[in-house]
Amino acid sequence: MRHYLSIFLMFLMTSFAVEQGTPTDPISPQVETSMTAERLAQIVLEIDPEAQLIRNTMELTVEDIPILLVVSPVANRMRAMVPISSADALTQEDMARVLQANFDSALDARYAIAQGKLWSVFIHPLSSLERDQFLSGLVQTINVARIYGQSYSGGATLFGGGDSNGIYKELFEKLQKKGQEL
C-alpha cells in the first residue's frame, strides 16, 4: 500500500505540479494553507488505510460505502462520488425529487447522473478545501447515497427533530478522530 502512495505522490508532483510561491523572508516563512493532492491523499489514508491511490483517483470505503475521489490540481478541483443506482431506473418523480433535494436538503452534496448511474457527489475547489470541509462533504455525500429514496438529505442541517442529524454528527466525529489516532 505504501508503494502505491509513493508512486501516487511522485506522479502528482511531476504530472500535476502547480507553481507555489516560496518564502523569501527566512524570518517569517509562509505557512502552506492550500489543500494539495498530496495532503488530500494523506487524509484519505487516515480514513481508510486500504484506500487505492492511482494517478489522480483515490478509491476508499467508509462504513461499507465505496467512494471514488478524482483530483485535478491543474483544474483546482476535487470530486468525491458515491454510486447509488442505475439511472435507467429513475422515474419522473425520482428525478423531480433529487432536483428538489439538490435545492434544499442535499446541502454540499448533490445528486448527479453520469455514465448511466445516479451518483451522490461533493465537488469543491481543491486549493481552498479545508480538512473539516472535506470530511463534512464526504459525510454528506455518504448520507445522500445512504438515504436515497427516503429523506434525500445530506444530514448536516435538518429542520425538525429526526435522527438523521445525529447520524451525520457521529460519522463526522469518527472521521475526525481517525486522523488524530495516527
Secondary structure, DSSP 4 states (H G I P E B T S, - for coil): -HHHHHHHHHHHHHHS-------S-TTSPPP--S--HHHHHHHHHHH-TT-EEETTEEEEEETTEEEEEEEETTTTEEEEEEEEEEGGG--HHHHHHHHHHHHHTSTT-EEEEETTEEEEEEEEESTT--HHHHHHHHHHHHHHHHTTTTT---SSS-SSS-SHHHHHHHHHHHHHHHHHH-
